[in-house]
């Protein structure tokens, strides 16, 4: 009876570890995502669209600042002739314009960030999709991004840059 129990326990242990032994070893790969992104077609269009949008915002900001300078210069030149009520109104106009300029600057920065994300997201998604396809086709378990310092040691693993470039049709 003891012998049968030992055999059953031994069989249970071996059958429990068999799937672990049957699993394939992990396959590691790496890619410099920043380098891949920089060589992808469409970069020039993204940069041009971003610069055009940024120029529009700068033009608006410059006009607002010119208006502020004009109001301030007018205030300084005519301050002695203004009545107390007009002086107070002019000061309030200048303060309000300064506040609008500050609000515009904050909003413009947020808009620029959103614009950049909207322009780059399709390209990034395309690159990620190609990396995922290459990883699946190559049987990779993990792909690391070498451009962000996430890959601290590399002597194994495979650089999948050529495979991803081929998948994206980049020479």
PyMOL commands that set and color helices and strands:
alter all, ss='L'
color gray80, all
select helices_A, chain A and resi 2-22+33-39+43-81+84-138+146-148+161-168
alter helices_A, ss='H'
color red, helices_A
select strands_A, chain A and resi 28-31+142-145+158-159
alter strands_A, ss='S'
color yellow, strands_A
deselect
rebuild
show_as cartoon
